[in-house]
Amino acid sequence: MGSSRLALGLGSAAVHHGGESVYAYNAHEHPELRDGRSRLVSFDVNSLEPDDLYADASIYRPRFLRIEF
């Protein structure tokens, strides 16, 4: 559970749409893609305002982060 919280925190920072209605959710670490001291995390992004998605369809796409530690 801790890694999901970390991923959401990082994922929120990686969403560059800035509006308060845009949010990240559904974070997952992919153990099959571990690489030494790094992890791949995916998460989804959506908006509470449907018009945001019509104006910019790139909001509603999965995001991926490679986290090194």
PLY file of the C-alpha trace (Angstrom):
ply
format ascii 1.0
element vertex 69
property float x
property float y
property float z
element edge 68
property int vertex1
property int vertex2
end_header
0.00 0.00 0.00
2.85 2.39 0.74
4.22 2.14 -2.81
0.79 3.02 -4.23
0.67 6.17 -2.13
4.17 7.10 -3.26
3.25 6.53 -6.89
0.15 8.67 -6.62
2.16 11.48 -5.07
4.70 11.31 -7.87
2.00 10.80 -10.47
0.12 13.89 -9.43
3.29 15.89 -9.92
3.69 14.39 -13.41
0.25 15.51 -14.58
0.90 18.73 -16.47
-2.67 19.84 -17.01
-2.74 21.99 -13.89
-6.50 22.23 -13.45
-7.99 21.35 -10.10
-10.38 18.94 -11.80
-7.56 16.71 -13.17
-6.50 13.86 -10.90
-4.36 10.70 -10.89
-5.62 7.29 -9.73
-5.10 3.52 -10.05
-1.33 3.41 -9.51
0.44 0.09 -10.06
4.03 -1.02 -9.77
5.02 -3.53 -12.46
7.33 -6.10 -10.81
7.94 -7.91 -14.10
9.67 -4.75 -15.38
11.96 -4.13 -12.41
15.45 -3.11 -13.41
18.03 -3.26 -10.63
17.27 -0.33 -8.36
14.42 1.09 -10.40
10.70 0.39 -10.66
8.15 1.14 -13.32
4.89 2.63 -12.06
1.81 3.30 -14.15
-1.22 5.38 -13.24
-4.30 6.75 -14.92
-5.41 10.36 -15.20
-8.91 11.74 -15.59
-10.91 14.91 -15.02
-14.00 15.67 -12.99
-15.07 17.99 -15.82
-16.06 16.07 -19.00
-15.44 19.19 -21.12
-11.75 19.01 -20.14
-11.50 15.66 -21.91
-13.14 16.95 -25.09
-10.82 19.95 -25.11
-7.68 17.85 -24.52
-7.94 14.08 -25.06
-4.35 13.59 -23.84
-5.61 14.00 -20.26
-7.28 10.57 -20.42
-4.18 8.45 -21.03
-2.11 6.24 -18.78
1.18 7.64 -17.49
4.39 5.77 -16.71
7.19 6.71 -14.36
10.54 4.99 -13.88
11.49 5.52 -10.23
15.12 5.00 -9.25
16.27 4.60 -5.65
0 1
1 2
2 3
3 4
4 5
5 6
6 7
7 8
8 9
9 10
10 11
11 12
12 13
13 14
14 15
15 16
16 17
17 18
18 19
19 20
20 21
21 22
22 23
23 24
24 25
25 26
26 27
27 28
28 29
29 30
30 31
31 32
32 33
33 34
34 35
35 36
36 37
37 38
38 39
39 40
40 41
41 42
42 43
43 44
44 45
45 46
46 47
47 48
48 49
49 50
50 51
51 52
52 53
53 54
54 55
55 56
56 57
57 58
58 59
59 60
60 61
61 62
62 63
63 64
64 65
65 66
66 67
67 68
